Amino acid sequence: MPGEAAAVIGKSVQIRGEVKGDEDLLVEGLVEGTITLNDNRLTVGANARVQANVSARDVVVQGTLQGDAHASGRVELRAGCHMTGDVHAARLSIEENAIFSGKVELNTPASAEKPASAGSYGSTSAAPSGALFAG
């Protein structure tokens, strides 16, 4: 629900395995495995290390994510983040000084009125202004 605080995995917490939930989640520690939050937002905090395939409505990466990100909504790669893996989402936002290595597949949301062509871009494709691609 709007206005509710997200669940938090603290910076000293280490989880190896499967994380599932029905609420927004902020990861500040280490997670290895999978994270599934189908109708909620996942935020990888600035000091977090996530080595997992993640699936959520929205995925915001501020720290380090090694794994694929699947979002029914938006994936945001914030300044200073490091992501290695593929992005499958309806929308993608890459801020200046974000580091990304992987492929992008943008899917049209089911609720869209006009179908948009899905794009697939390798790590050497043209990037939004200021984005850094490693590869």
HELIX and SHEET records of a PDB file:
SHEET    1   A 4 ALA A   7  ILE A   9  0                                        
SHEET    2   A 4 LEU A  25  VAL A  27  1                                        
SHEET    3   A 4 LEU A  30  VAL A  44  1                                        
SHEET    4   A 4 GLN A  14  LYS A  20  1                                        
SHEET    1   B 8 ALA A   7  ILE A   9  0                                        
SHEET    2   B 8 LEU A  25  VAL A  27  1                                        
SHEET    3   B 8 LEU A  30  VAL A  44  1                                        
SHEET    4   B 8 ARG A  49  VAL A  61  1                                        
SHEET    5   B 8 THR A  64  GLN A  66  1                                        
SHEET    6   B 8 HIS A  82  THR A  84  1                                        
SHEET    7   B 8 ILE A  99  SER A 101  1                                        
SHEET    8   B 8 LEU A 132  PHE A 133  1                                        
SHEET    1   C 8 ALA A   7  ILE A   9  0                                        
SHEET    2   C 8 LEU A  25  VAL A  27  1                                        
SHEET    3   C 8 LEU A  30  VAL A  44  1                                        
SHEET    4   C 8 ARG A  49  VAL A  61  1                                        
SHEET    5   C 8 ALA A  69  ALA A  71  1                                        
SHEET    6   C 8 VAL A  87  ALA A  89  1                                        
SHEET    7   C 8 VAL A 104  LEU A 106  1                                        
SHEET    8   C 8 SER A 120  TYR A 121 -1                                        
SHEET    1   D 6 ALA A   7  ILE A   9  0                                        
SHEET    2   D 6 LEU A  25  VAL A  27  1                                        
SHEET    3   D 6 LEU A  30  VAL A  44  1                                        
SHEET    4   D 6 ARG A  49  VAL A  61  1                                        
SHEET    5   D 6 ARG A  74  LEU A  77  1                                        
SHEET    6   D 6 ARG A  91  ILE A  94  1                                        
END                                                                             
